[in-house]
C-alpha cells in the first residue's frame, strides 16, 4: 500500500465527492487549493453544474474518464457506498478527508486492492511533502 504522500505524488486527477460551491467550506477550499498546485479536480455533487472550471458530475459513475484518486467529503456513513463506487470505476485509491473514518469502507477498498487513506487532509499532506504538479 502506498503512503498518503505517495498517492498524491502519483495522482494527477482527483474526483472530489461532496465538493461544495460554498467557499467557506473545506469541501471547497481543499480542492481549490489542490487545483492551484496543478491537480485536475473533478467535482462530484448532485446539485451543482460547474466548480473549479470543470463540469460537475452527479456520481463517480458519470465521470467519462479515469481518475487517479477519489477524495471524500461526505459523512462516514456514506463512505462505504463511495468506496463501492470507486471500486466500480477502477479508481486506484480512496481518501477520506480529515474527521472521516470508516472501517467498512477501508475493508471494502483494501479487499478490492485500492490504496486507502482516512482522517487526513489532502492539503496538509501536499504541504508536508512540498508536492506540486505545476511545471
C-alpha positions in Angstrom: 0.0 0.0 0.0 1.3 3.5 -0.9 1.7 6.2 1.7 -0.7 9.2 1.6 2.1 11.4 0.2 3.0 8.8 -2.5 -0.7 8.6 -3.5 -0.8 12.3 -4.0 2.5 12.3 -5.9 1.2 9.6 -8.3 -2.2 11.2 -8.8 -2.9 13.8 -11.4 -6.8 13.6 -11.5 -8.8 13.8 -8.3 -12.5 13.2 -8.1 -13.9 15.1 -5.1 -17.1 13.5 -3.8 -19.1 16.2 -1.9 -17.3 19.1 -3.5 -19.0 22.3 -2.3 -19.9 25.6 -4.0 -19.5 27.4 -0.7 -16.0 28.9 -0.4 -16.2 28.9 3.4 -16.4 25.1 3.5 -13.4 22.8 3.5 -15.1 20.8 0.7 -14.5 23.9 -1.5 -11.2 25.2 -0.1 -9.3 22.0 -0.2 -10.0 21.1 -3.9 -9.5 24.7 -4.9 -6.0 24.7 -3.3 -5.1 21.4 -4.9 -6.2 22.8 -8.3 -3.9 25.8 -7.7 -1.0 23.4 -7.2 -1.7 21.7 -10.5 -4.0 18.8 -9.8 -7.1 18.4 -12.0 -10.1 18.4 -9.8 -13.3 16.6 -11.0 -16.2 17.6 -8.7 -18.9 15.2 -7.8 -22.1 16.8 -6.4 -25.7 16.2 -7.3 -26.7 19.9 -7.0 -24.0 21.8 -8.8 -23.2 22.3 -12.5 -19.7 23.7 -12.6 -16.9 24.0 -10.0 -13.2 24.8 -10.3 -13.5 25.3 -14.0 -14.8 21.7 -14.5 -18.3 20.2 -15.1 -19.8 18.7 -12.0 -20.8 15.0 -12.2 -23.7 13.6 -10.2 -21.9 10.4 -9.3 -18.5 8.8 -9.8 -20.0 6.5 -12.5 -20.9 9.6 -14.5 -17.3 10.7 -14.9 -16.4 9.8 -18.5 -12.6 9.3 -18.0 -10.3 7.7 -15.4 -9.5 9.3 -12.1 -6.4 8.6 -10.0 -7.9 9.3 -6.6 -11.4 9.6 -5.1 -11.4 12.2 -2.3 -14.4 12.1 0.0 -16.1 15.0 1.8 -19.2 13.1 2.9 -20.2 11.7 6.3 -18.7 8.4 7.4 -21.9 6.6 6.9 -21.8 7.3 3.2 -18.1 6.2 2.8 -18.9 2.6 2.1 -21.1 3.5 -0.8 -18.5 5.9 -2.2 -15.8 3.2 -1.8 -18.0 0.7 -3.7 -18.4 3.3 -6.5 -14.6 3.9 -6.5 -14.0 0.1 -6.9 -16.7 0.0 -9.7 -15.0 2.8 -11.8 -11.5 1.3 -11.3 -10.1 4.1 -9.2 -6.7 3.1 -7.6 -7.2 5.0 -4.3 -9.8 6.3 -1.9 -9.1 9.1 0.5 -11.5 10.1 3.3 -10.8 13.7 4.5 -9.9 14.8 8.0 -12.5 13.7 10.5 -13.9 10.9 8.4 -13.3 7.3 9.4 -15.0 4.1 8.2 -13.6 0.7 9.0 -16.2 -0.8 6.5 -15.0 1.5 3.7 -11.4 0.6 4.5 -12.1 -3.1 4.4 -14.0 -2.9 1.1 -11.4 -0.7 -0.6 -8.4 -2.8 0.6 -10.0 -6.1 -0.3 -10.5 -4.7 -3.8 -6.8 -3.7 -4.0 -7.3 0.0 -3.6 -5.0 2.2 -1.6 -6.9 3.8 1.3 -6.4 6.9 3.4 -8.7 8.2 6.1 -8.8 11.1 8.6 -6.2 13.0 6.7 -6.3 16.2 4.7 -5.0 16.5 1.1 -3.6 20.0 1.5 -1.8 19.1 4.8 -0.2 16.1 3.1 0.6 18.1 0.0 2.3 20.8 2.1 4.2 18.4 4.3 5.8 16.8 1.2 6.0 20.1 -0.7 4.2 18.5 -3.7 3.1 20.3 -6.8 2.0 19.3 -10.3 3.0 22.7 -11.7 5.8 22.9 -14.3 
